[in-house]
Amino acid sequence: MSFPGVRRCQAHRRAPLHAGHRRRTFGGRAGLVLAFALALGMGGTAAYSALYGSIPAAEAQDRVVVRGGVVRLGTHVYLHANGSHGAIGITRVALVKKCHLRVYLDRQPGDRVVAAVAEEDEAMARLGVQAGISGGIDVVDVRLYRAGRRVCANDRMFGGRSNLWISVTTLARTPRKPATPAPAQPTVPAAPAPPTSSVEPAAAPG
């Protein structure tokens, strides 16, 4: 007795897999490392950590690099560095399409971004402007919004006292080299003072 439904199921099992449902296989070096980690009995989270995971803080302190500074917004946008505001690792700031802010950083090969923050000061908070940041390797882009609408960094409403605080933390590929101390200058001993005598010279014969 034949059952058409059964034949259809068998034919379905023999049919090749659809392109959208192909079996996934590990590929490349990352797949081999992940498969090896799983073979050792590591869980999924531990296996991921073996590839891209978090580094203990005590082991990473000599690789942490912080860049940042203050950008003054308004009709004149510039890096605000003076006697009370410092800047580290920012090479220049610019406006993209005469609107959103772009901050250029002195990238080092192999840097990986840990955190990127664009924080509004009280003047911007009073205006209800929020900042969103992206990037973090050699440049960061900052876009400003007010009530969901885009605001340009050079908008005149910022006046001349609105500051945007930029902070970018990266993880260097290798430990940072300590600063080379200046060579010690040899000390020259002082010349000894000439000896003094308390004996008075003899009087000349009379």
Wavefront OBJ file of the C-alpha trace (Angstrom):
o trace
v 0.000 0.000 0.000
v 1.406 3.362 -0.933
v 1.106 6.494 1.099
v 1.753 9.618 -0.944
v 2.471 11.547 2.215
v 5.271 9.179 3.147
v 6.898 9.481 -0.254
v 6.791 13.221 0.024
v 8.527 13.113 3.411
v 11.237 10.817 2.061
v 11.763 13.057 -0.921
v 12.006 16.016 1.406
v 14.693 14.264 3.441
v 16.700 13.499 0.319
v 16.435 17.072 -0.989
v 19.543 19.244 -0.607
v 19.581 21.844 2.122
v 18.226 25.219 1.185
v 20.866 27.914 0.775
v 19.419 29.786 3.717
v 19.586 26.716 5.969
v 23.074 25.386 5.289
v 24.836 23.822 8.198
v 27.141 26.228 9.941
v 30.719 25.179 10.321
v 33.616 26.795 12.112
v 35.817 28.602 9.659
v 39.131 30.307 9.863
v 41.533 30.653 12.716
v 38.934 31.958 15.156
v 36.753 28.899 14.576
v 39.657 26.538 15.205
v 40.545 28.294 18.452
v 36.922 28.266 19.595
v 36.532 24.574 18.729
v 39.744 23.765 20.583
v 38.521 25.669 23.640
v 35.240 23.756 23.600
v 37.124 20.475 23.232
v 38.966 21.298 26.453
v 35.666 21.514 28.268
v 35.371 25.286 28.372
v 31.913 26.835 28.361
v 30.696 29.229 25.704
v 31.548 32.329 27.737
v 35.006 31.032 28.628
v 35.661 30.085 25.016
v 34.687 33.560 23.873
v 36.945 35.063 26.527
v 39.823 33.023 25.175
v 39.435 34.945 21.908
v 38.126 38.384 22.733
v 37.356 38.398 26.428
v 37.977 40.745 29.292
v 41.483 41.182 30.650
v 41.971 41.339 34.428
v 42.528 44.930 35.495
v 45.766 44.146 37.296
v 47.223 42.729 34.082
v 46.160 45.607 31.840
v 47.163 48.730 33.756
v 50.387 49.202 31.811
v 48.409 48.995 28.535
v 45.605 51.462 29.328
v 45.813 54.741 27.412
v 43.499 57.690 28.093
v 42.937 60.486 25.592
v 40.636 63.412 25.994
v 40.010 67.081 26.380
v 37.410 69.834 26.286
v 35.849 71.101 23.064
v 34.251 74.537 23.104
v 31.089 74.722 20.985
v 29.386 77.664 19.327
v 30.061 79.781 16.281
v 33.758 79.031 16.816
v 34.434 75.327 17.592
v 37.891 74.573 18.972
v 39.905 72.501 21.432
v 39.698 74.382 24.725
v 43.144 73.971 26.300
v 44.547 76.578 28.634
v 45.991 76.971 32.097
v 43.104 75.076 33.699
v 41.975 72.722 30.888
v 44.364 70.106 29.512
v 44.181 67.887 26.433
v 45.820 64.487 25.827
v 46.152 62.730 22.489
v 43.806 65.027 20.526
v 45.473 66.251 17.359
v 42.661 68.467 16.049
v 38.898 68.995 15.908
v 36.800 69.653 12.819
v 33.215 69.956 11.605
v 31.867 67.377 9.152
v 29.482 68.907 6.620
v 29.703 72.103 8.680
v 27.663 70.454 11.414
v 28.692 67.487 13.541
v 31.912 67.342 15.511
v 34.857 65.114 14.614
v 37.795 64.703 16.997
v 41.066 63.298 15.673
v 43.279 61.206 17.964
v 46.920 60.151 17.825
v 46.209 56.479 17.206
v 48.812 53.811 17.916
v 48.851 50.540 15.899
v 46.893 47.793 17.626
v 44.816 50.052 19.906
v 41.382 48.729 20.904
v 38.630 50.937 22.277
v 37.571 50.319 25.880
v 35.299 53.322 26.438
v 34.326 56.545 24.673
v 32.385 59.305 26.410
v 31.044 62.670 25.262
v 29.669 64.488 28.299
v 27.720 67.740 28.171
v 28.530 70.495 30.637
v 25.893 72.388 32.614
v 25.391 74.985 29.853
v 24.482 72.274 27.336
v 22.332 70.454 29.894
v 20.373 73.672 30.491
v 19.668 73.825 26.756
v 18.466 70.207 26.768
v 21.147 69.063 24.295
v 22.417 65.483 24.401
v 25.566 64.080 22.793
v 26.164 60.692 21.192
v 29.661 59.443 20.386
v 30.954 56.767 18.023
v 34.356 55.558 16.870
v 37.373 55.755 19.120
v 40.445 54.513 17.267
v 41.823 57.390 15.207
v 38.694 59.575 15.193
v 35.506 59.969 17.178
v 32.332 61.489 15.793
v 29.948 63.342 18.091
v 26.391 64.166 17.101
v 24.160 66.448 19.114
v 20.389 66.208 19.523
v 17.689 68.285 21.137
v 14.252 66.724 21.515
v 15.236 64.151 18.909
v 16.299 66.718 16.295
v 19.857 67.198 15.151
v 21.783 70.194 16.422
v 25.018 71.371 14.824
v 28.051 71.887 17.023
v 28.461 75.422 15.695
v 24.906 76.494 16.520
v 24.873 80.025 17.890
v 22.618 78.996 20.774
v 25.695 77.526 22.495
v 27.083 81.020 22.895
v 30.718 81.047 23.959
v 30.589 79.025 27.181
v 29.312 75.569 26.202
v 31.845 72.790 26.692
v 31.789 69.175 25.578
v 34.020 66.825 27.577
v 35.611 64.071 25.467
v 37.224 60.996 27.001
v 38.471 57.942 25.079
v 40.124 54.976 26.794
v 41.987 52.420 24.691
v 43.924 49.233 25.300
v 47.358 49.202 23.706
v 48.698 46.091 22.024
v 51.829 46.034 24.138
v 52.728 47.581 27.499
v 53.621 51.235 27.413
v 57.300 51.972 27.682
v 58.214 53.863 30.832
v 59.612 57.313 30.364
v 63.384 57.252 30.076
v 64.854 59.197 32.968
v 67.344 61.887 32.126
v 70.937 60.756 32.678
v 72.344 61.890 35.970
v 74.890 64.629 35.671
v 78.216 63.758 37.294
v 79.020 65.857 40.304
v 82.365 67.586 40.325
v 83.871 67.776 43.783
v 84.649 71.268 44.931
v 88.288 72.262 44.914
v 89.780 72.163 48.404
v 90.357 75.501 50.020
v 94.012 76.551 50.312
v 95.499 75.811 53.751
v 95.704 78.699 56.141
v 98.470 79.186 58.699
v 98.186 80.821 62.070
v 101.933 81.303 62.410
v 102.936 84.906 62.021
v 105.913 85.597 59.761
v 109.193 86.216 61.559
v 110.228 89.827 61.988
v 113.011 91.047 59.783
v 116.386 91.436 61.595
v 116.997 95.023 62.800
l 1 2 3 4 5 6 7 8 9 10 11 12 13 14 15 16 17 18 19 20 21 22 23 24 25 26 27 28 29 30 31 32 33 34 35 36 37 38 39 40 41 42 43 44 45 46 47 48 49 50 51 52 53 54 55 56 57 58 59 60 61 62 63 64 65 66 67 68 69 70 71 72 73 74 75 76 77 78 79 80 81 82 83 84 85 86 87 88 89 90 91 92 93 94 95 96 97 98 99 100 101 102 103 104 105 106 107 108 109 110 111 112 113 114 115 116 117 118 119 120 121 122 123 124 125 126 127 128 129 130 131 132 133 134 135 136 137 138 139 140 141 142 143 144 145 146 147 148 149 150 151 152 153 154 155 156 157 158 159 160 161 162 163 164 165 166 167 168 169 170 171 172 173 174 175 176 177 178 179 180 181 182 183 184 185 186 187 188 189 190 191 192 193 194 195 196 197 198 199 200 201 202 203 204 205 206
